[in-house]
Amino acid sequence: MAEEKAHLKESEIGWEVEKSPKGRFEIREKSLSMRLTARAKEQPSFEWREAPDAAVRRRPFEVDLVRVPPGKWAWPRHYHSVQWEYYIVLSGRGEMVQVEGHPSIPMEPGAHILQPPGWIHTMANTGEEDLVYYVIANNPDDEHCYYPDSRKWAAAGAVYRPQEVDYWDGEEE
């Protein structure tokens, strides 16, 4: 891995862009804590985007700076199995969309939002400028995400849909 760093400036990191094929989802992200490697515990991480074939250094928390362009969504609706997320909105306007039937949470400068494990959410930019926020997550071991609209799971660097099998299937072979 690169040189050990215990500090950095946001300006030293470029924006990573991630877009869905049809363009509904789009973010620009700075994975700040991923750049801080000093004294990090070595173990596989749920964060697979930067090094899909290698273990990366896992931290006790993750900090990302995120920009969502006007009219875009950050991610498909999802929930985390054990991860907590804390959002701090810096600029722009949007909403945190939750489970159907529950009101969206306004995202505006100065808003602080806590998402516990199991709460369905995504962010939509409803304003005319980039929605910019920090997200701080506790980065637990054994994290899994579920996407209720597409019935997918994400875990250990893979996205999949499980299939139903008999309870004893494969146990005595």
JOTASUL-V95570 format. One record per pair of residues at least 12 apart in sequence whose C-alpha atoms are under 8 Angstrom apart, sorted by the first residue. I is the first residue (numbers start at 0). J is the second residue. Records with the same first field share a line. If there is no record, write none. Layout:
I->J ; J
//
This chain:
2->36
3->35 ; 36 ; 37
4->34 ; 35 ; 36 ; 37
5->35 ; 36 ; 37
6->35
7->34 ; 35
9->29 ; 31
12->29 ; 31
13->29
14->27 ; 28 ; 29
15->27 ; 28 ; 29
16->28
22->71
23->71 ; 72
24->71 ; 72 ; 73 ; 74 ; 75
25->67 ; 68 ; 71 ; 72 ; 73 ; 74
26->65 ; 66 ; 67 ; 68 ; 72 ; 73
27->65 ; 66 ; 67
28->63 ; 64 ; 65 ; 66
29->63 ; 64 ; 65
30->61 ; 62 ; 63 ; 64
31->61 ; 62 ; 63 ; 64
32->58 ; 60 ; 61 ; 62 ; 63
33->56 ; 61 ; 62
36->56
39->56 ; 57 ; 58
40->56 ; 57 ; 58
41->54 ; 55 ; 56 ; 57
42->54 ; 55 ; 56 ; 57
43->55 ; 56 ; 57
44->56 ; 57 ; 140 ; 155
45->141 ; 142 ; 154 ; 155 ; 156
46->156
47->155 ; 156
51->156
57->138
58->138
59->137 ; 138 ; 139
60->135 ; 136 ; 137 ; 138 ; 139
61->134 ; 135 ; 136 ; 137 ; 138
62->133 ; 134 ; 135 ; 136
63->133 ; 134 ; 135
64->131 ; 132 ; 133 ; 134
65->130 ; 131 ; 132 ; 133 ; 134
66->129 ; 130 ; 131 ; 132
67->123 ; 124 ; 129 ; 130 ; 131
68->124 ; 128 ; 129 ; 130
69->124 ; 125 ; 126 ; 127 ; 128 ; 129 ; 130
70->123 ; 124 ; 125 ; 126 ; 127
71->123 ; 124 ; 125
72->121 ; 122 ; 123 ; 124
73->121 ; 122 ; 123
74->121 ; 122
75->121 ; 146 ; 148
76->96 ; 97 ; 119 ; 120 ; 121 ; 146 ; 147 ; 148
77->118 ; 119 ; 120 ; 121 ; 144 ; 145 ; 146 ; 147
78->116 ; 117 ; 118 ; 119 ; 120 ; 144 ; 145 ; 146
79->116 ; 117 ; 118 ; 119 ; 142 ; 143 ; 144 ; 145
80->116 ; 117 ; 142 ; 143 ; 144 ; 145
81->115 ; 116 ; 117 ; 139 ; 141 ; 142 ; 143
82->115 ; 116 ; 136 ; 137 ; 138 ; 139 ; 142
83->113 ; 114 ; 115 ; 116 ; 136 ; 137 ; 138
84->113 ; 114 ; 115 ; 134 ; 135 ; 136 ; 137
85->111 ; 112 ; 113 ; 114 ; 134 ; 135 ; 136
86->110 ; 111 ; 112 ; 113 ; 132 ; 133 ; 134 ; 135
87->109 ; 110 ; 111 ; 112 ; 132 ; 133 ; 134
88->106 ; 107 ; 108 ; 109 ; 110 ; 111 ; 130 ; 131 ; 132 ; 133
89->107 ; 108 ; 109 ; 110 ; 130 ; 131 ; 132 ; 133
90->107 ; 108 ; 129 ; 130 ; 131 ; 132
91->106 ; 107 ; 108 ; 124 ; 126 ; 127 ; 128 ; 129 ; 130 ; 131
92->105 ; 106 ; 107 ; 108 ; 124 ; 125 ; 126 ; 127 ; 128 ; 129 ; 130
93->105 ; 106 ; 107 ; 122 ; 123 ; 124 ; 125 ; 126 ; 130
94->106 ; 122 ; 123 ; 124 ; 125
95->120 ; 121 ; 122 ; 123
96->120 ; 121 ; 122 ; 123
97->118 ; 119 ; 120 ; 121
98->118 ; 119 ; 120
141->154 ; 155
142->154 ; 155
143->155
//
